[in-house]
Amino acid sequence: MNKYLTEFIGTLFLVMGAALGGAVGASLAMMIMVYAGGHISGGHYNPAITVAVWMRGKIDLKNAVMYWIFQVAAAVGAALLLMYVFKEEGAEPARSQRMGLPAGSLPNSSAHLPYAMWY
């Protein structure tokens, strides 16, 4: 049970780190959790890693399924926690709307972020 709880806590921190700090936050959360709990559970913290470890034969199917259950539960828990903490975020009008412009018309609007990330 300790290894499943470790996977839950590690995945929770990984998702929270990714949501709050982007790639750097996810990397730091992963590094900290691998050091903190890697010796207990193997430090997968990601269902894709668990699939790879299972395919290599390092864990059996029962443990892989339990890891997946706890990892998905932690990801959902992190998402719900983030939704609760930031429930008021975005409640006020966007900066472009306060200035009398249509939504998304400013260059730093979130609508432009995917295009900026491609370059």
C-alpha positions as CSV (number, residue, x, y, z in Angstrom):
1,M,0.0,0.0,0.0
2,N,2.9,2.4,0.7
3,K,4.1,2.2,-3.0
4,Y,0.6,3.1,-4.2
5,L,0.3,6.0,-1.8
6,T,3.7,7.2,-2.9
7,E,2.6,7.1,-6.6
8,F,-0.6,9.0,-5.6
9,I,1.4,11.8,-3.8
10,G,4.1,11.9,-6.5
11,T,1.6,12.2,-9.4
12,L,-0.4,14.8,-7.5
13,F,2.7,16.9,-7.1
14,L,3.7,16.3,-10.7
15,V,0.4,17.5,-12.0
16,M,0.3,20.5,-9.7
17,G,3.9,21.4,-10.6
18,A,3.0,21.2,-14.3
19,A,-0.1,23.3,-13.9
20,L,1.5,26.0,-11.8
21,G,5.0,26.1,-13.2
22,G,4.8,24.7,-16.7
23,A,7.7,22.5,-17.8
24,V,10.1,23.8,-15.2
25,G,7.5,23.2,-12.4
26,A,6.9,19.7,-13.7
27,S,10.6,19.0,-13.9
28,L,11.3,20.2,-10.4
29,A,8.3,18.3,-9.0
30,M,9.4,15.2,-10.7
31,M,13.0,15.5,-9.5
32,I,11.9,16.1,-5.9
33,M,9.4,13.3,-5.9
34,V,11.8,10.8,-7.4
35,Y,14.3,11.6,-4.7
36,A,11.6,11.5,-2.0
37,G,9.7,8.4,-3.1
38,G,11.5,6.7,-5.9
39,H,13.0,4.1,-3.6
40,I,9.5,3.1,-2.4
41,S,7.5,2.8,-5.6
42,G,10.1,3.2,-8.4
43,G,9.1,6.8,-9.1
44,H,6.9,6.2,-12.2
45,Y,4.4,9.1,-11.4
46,N,3.1,8.8,-15.0
47,P,0.9,6.1,-16.5
48,A,3.1,6.1,-19.7
49,I,6.1,5.3,-17.6
50,T,4.2,2.5,-15.8
51,V,3.3,1.0,-19.2
52,A,7.0,1.0,-20.2
53,V,8.1,-0.6,-16.9
54,W,5.3,-3.2,-17.2
55,M,6.3,-4.0,-20.8
56,R,9.9,-4.5,-19.8
57,G,8.6,-7.0,-17.2
58,K,9.9,-5.1,-14.2
59,I,6.4,-5.1,-12.6
60,D,3.5,-7.4,-12.9
61,L,0.1,-6.5,-14.4
62,K,-1.6,-6.3,-10.9
63,N,0.8,-3.7,-9.7
64,A,0.7,-1.8,-13.0
65,V,-3.1,-1.6,-12.8
66,M,-3.0,-0.4,-9.2
67,Y,-0.4,2.2,-10.2
68,W,-2.6,3.4,-13.0
69,I,-5.6,3.7,-10.7
70,F,-3.7,5.7,-8.1
71,Q,-2.0,7.9,-10.8
72,V,-5.3,8.7,-12.5
73,A,-7.0,9.4,-9.1
74,A,-4.1,11.7,-8.2
75,A,-4.4,13.6,-11.5
76,V,-8.1,14.1,-11.1
77,G,-7.5,15.1,-7.4
78,A,-4.9,17.7,-8.5
79,A,-7.2,19.1,-11.2
80,L,-10.1,19.4,-8.7
81,L,-7.8,21.0,-6.1
82,L,-6.6,23.5,-8.7
83,M,-10.2,24.2,-9.8
84,Y,-11.1,24.9,-6.2
85,V,-8.1,27.1,-5.5
86,F,-8.4,29.1,-8.6
87,K,-12.2,29.2,-8.9
88,E,-12.3,33.0,-8.9
89,E,-9.5,33.3,-11.5
90,G,-10.8,34.9,-14.6
91,A,-14.0,36.1,-12.9
92,E,-13.2,39.7,-13.8
93,P,-13.3,40.8,-17.4
94,A,-10.1,40.3,-19.4
95,R,-7.8,43.3,-19.9
96,S,-8.8,43.7,-23.5
97,Q,-12.5,43.9,-22.6
98,R,-11.8,46.4,-19.8
99,M,-10.1,48.6,-22.5
100,G,-13.2,48.3,-24.7
101,L,-11.6,46.0,-27.2
102,P,-13.0,42.7,-28.4
103,A,-11.8,39.6,-26.4
104,G,-8.5,38.2,-27.6
105,S,-7.5,41.2,-29.6
106,L,-4.3,42.0,-27.6
107,P,-1.1,40.2,-28.6
108,N,-0.5,38.8,-25.2
109,S,-4.0,37.2,-25.2
110,S,-4.1,33.4,-24.5
111,A,-5.5,32.9,-27.9
112,H,-2.1,33.7,-29.4
113,L,-0.1,31.4,-27.1
114,P,-0.3,28.2,-29.2
115,Y,1.0,30.0,-32.3
116,A,3.8,31.5,-30.3
117,M,4.8,28.2,-28.9
118,W,5.2,26.6,-32.4
119,Y,8.0,29.0,-33.3
